[in-house]
Amino acid sequence: MPYVLISTQIRLEVGPTMVGDEHSDPHLMSILGATKRNTLGNNFCEYFVNDAPRVVLDKLESLGYRVVSMTGVGQTLVWCLHRE
């Protein structure tokens, strides 16, 4: 899976960080130390880590991922990464 989206809410910029959805690569999620959660009211699961986004970005860079774009959506920060 060459693309990864990570996000966090602005008031939680020290973590936790959302690192994947229920269809994300389980091996990559294991490397990141992510756990799958189902938030009350959602009919889907997401993977989270307790690390700050900066720590997650460092880990993904060491695995060959590069930031393609970053944006703010309301009170959420989102990064899109790609690996060749």
Beta strands, then each sheet from edge to edge (+ up, - down):
strand 1: 3-9
strand 2: 17-21
strand 3: 35-37
strand 4: 46-49
strand 5: 65-73
strand 6: 76-83
sheet 1: 1+ 6- 5+
sheet 2: 2+ 4- 3+
end
